């Protein structure tokens, strides 16, 4: 299936939809293809802008969806027709619905044991026939090679063909890229989706999402954790994107271009 893509500050973003992305994920799952999906927002875009190595990780994905509304606007401004927002939290539900219908087992990786248990209850409440093959809560530190090999062995043995990865950006994208080829599943980096769906972290209202103000809502909820990120990334993103759209800067080869 052909897919239109654009470059936002040099990072590839695909003009997909919930239906298109879900179909791709399920097709890869049925074929046991080792693939990974990034859901991109301003934070990811600026991390990729600042780090050529991380930009390669995102560009190496099999699909990068515009999770943040500003990226949808950027695609539209660059000439792509009718791009749509594909948020990670909502994509989780679309993919789970398809997986239940097509009897594809899924796995969960990330979060705490307690948050995984709560998330499983939420998923089972909405999709009672969904097959959850495994749920793994890794430690909040780098795994040793032996621990990582054990995790891979568990994931492969579980038979999961879709793996929801919730480690936060950029950790989850780097993890998926490093494990492409060793885990026979379509991996989705879904950020805070587990916490959103269990209610531990409130989601912004739909009107705020449509207006691109989700970051304001999250900042008000978690100012101590998020203010540095938004202060560092958001103003630069606005200025740099304006320069790109006006044709005054070319970021195809990175921030130094």
N, C-alpha and C positions, 0 to 999 in steps of 0.2 A: 504494500500500500504506500503510495507516494505521500509525502508530507512536506508542507512548506515550512521553512525555517528562516529565522532572522538572527542578526547579531546585535546584542545589546552590550555596549562597551567591550566588544570583542568576544563575548560569550554566546554560544549557540543556544537559542530558545526555539522550541518547536511549536507551531500553530496547530495544536491538537484540540480535542474535546474529551469530555468524560466518556462518551461512547467509544470514540476512536482509541483512546488510551486503554480503556478496559479491554477492548477487543484485541489490541496488540499484546497486552499482558497475558490474557488467556491463551492466545495463540502460542506465545513463547512457552507458557506453562505446559500446554498439552504436548509440546515437542521436547520438554525438559531442557530447554535452552537456558544457558547461564547468561543472564542479561541483567541490566540495572537501569532504573528510572530515577531521575532527579526531579524534584519539584522546586522550581527556582523562584526566589523572591529577591528583593533589593539586597538583603544581607548576603545571599549566595553570590549575586552578581558582583558585589564589591569585594568579596573574598577572592573571587576568580580574577578580578581586575588587579588586586594587590599581589596575587601569587600565580605566576605562570604555571607552576606545577599543579595547583588546584584547578586552574582553568582547563588544563589537559584532562583532569579527572572528569570534570563536568562535560567537556566536549567529547569524551570517550563514552558517554552514556548511550544507551540505545534509544532513549527518549528523555527529553528535558521539557517539562510542562511549565507554563507561566502561572505559577502559584500566586504571585503578587499582582495586583491590579496595575501598578505602574509598568510592569513588563508587558502586559497586554496593550497598554497605551503606546509603549515603545514599538511593539510589533506593528500596530496599526499605523503609527506615524512613519514607519519605514516602508509602507506600501503593501503590507500583507492584509488581505481582505478578511474581515470579520473574525479576527482572532478572539478566542474565548478564554476566560480564566479557568484553570484546572487546579483547584486547591488540593493539597495533599490529604487533608482531613476528609474532604468529600470524596476524593478518589478512592480512599480506603473503603467507603461504603459501596460505591459502584462496583469496585473489583470484588468485594466480598459477596455482593448479590450475584454477580456472574459466576463466581467460584462455587457458591452453593448450588446454583442451577445446573452447572456443568460438572459437579462432583469433583472439583479440584481441591486437594488438600492445601492448606496454607500454614505458614509458620510465623511466629512472632519472635523478634530479637530486639532487646533493649528494655529500658525501664527497670523498675524494681519488681520483685516477685509479687508484691501486693498489687502494684499497678497493673501487672499482667493479668492477675486473677480477676481484677475488676473489669478490665477490658474484655477478657474472654466472656464474662457474664453479659456485658453489653452486646457483644457480637452475637452470642447465642440467643439473646432476647430478640434481636432483630432477624437473625438468620439461623433458626433452630437446627437446620440440617447441614450447616456449614461444618466441614471437617477441619479441625484445628489439630495439625499433626504434632506440633511442638511449640513450646514457649520457653525461651531462654533469657534469663536476666544476667548479663555479664557484669563483672565487677567494674566499679568506676575508676579504672586505671587501665593502662596498656596490658594486654594479655601476653603471657610468655609464649614462645613458639609452641611449647607443649600444650598449653591451655587452648591456644588457637586451633591446633590440630584436633584437639578433643571436641571443640565446638563444631568444626567442619564435619567431623565424623558423625556427630549427633544429628546435624542438619541433614546430611545426606541419608543417613539411616532412617530418618523420620518419614521420608517420602514427600516432604513438602515441595510443592511446585511453584508456590508464590510465597515470598518471604517479605514481611513488613518489618522494616528496620527503623528503629526509633532511637537514634543516638545523638541527634542534633547535628547541625551544620557547623563545620565541614567534616566532622568525624564520621558521620554515617556515609557520606559520599566516598570518602577515602577508603572506608572499610569495604564498601561494595565493589569498588574498582579493584581493590587488592584481592578480592575473593571471586571475581569473575573468572569462570573457567573451572573453579573447584566446587561450586555449589550448583547443582542442576535445577535452578529455580529462577524465576523472574523476581528480582529484588527491587523493592520500592523504598526509597528513603523518605519517610513520612513525618520526620520532625516530631512535633508535639502532639501528633494525632491521638496517641493513646490517652494522653492527659485531657485533651479536648473532649473526647467521647465519654470518658468516665466522669467528667465534670470537675476534675481537680484543677483545671485551668479553664476559665470561661472563654468562649469564642466571641469575637466581635459580632454585633448584630449585622444582619445581611445588608442593611443600608450602608453601614460603615465599610463593609467589604467592597460593595459596589463603587463607593466613592474613593477607594484607595486609602481609607483612614484606619484600617485594621491596626497599623502600627501604633497609632495614637491610643487606641483602646488598650492594647497590650502594655504600652508604656505606663498608662494610668494604673493598671493592675500590678505591674512589677517594676516600679521605677528604679529601685536599687540595682536590679539585675540587668535591666535593658538600656538604661539611659546612655551609658558609654557607647554601646553598639550603635544606637540611633544617632547620637551626636557625631560619631565618627563617619558613619556611612551615608546617611540620608542627604545631608547638604551636598556632599561630593557627588552623589549619584545625580541629583538634579542638575548641577552645573555641567558635569561631564556629558550627560545625555543631551542637554541642550547644545553643547558644542558638537556632538556627533550628528544630531539631526539638522543642524545648520551647516553641516559640511566643513566645519572649521577644524575638526580633529578626526583622525582615522585611528581606530583602536583595533584593527584587524590583527596586528602583530603584538598587541599588548599595550600597557600603560605608557611605555616610553616613546611610542610612535607619534 
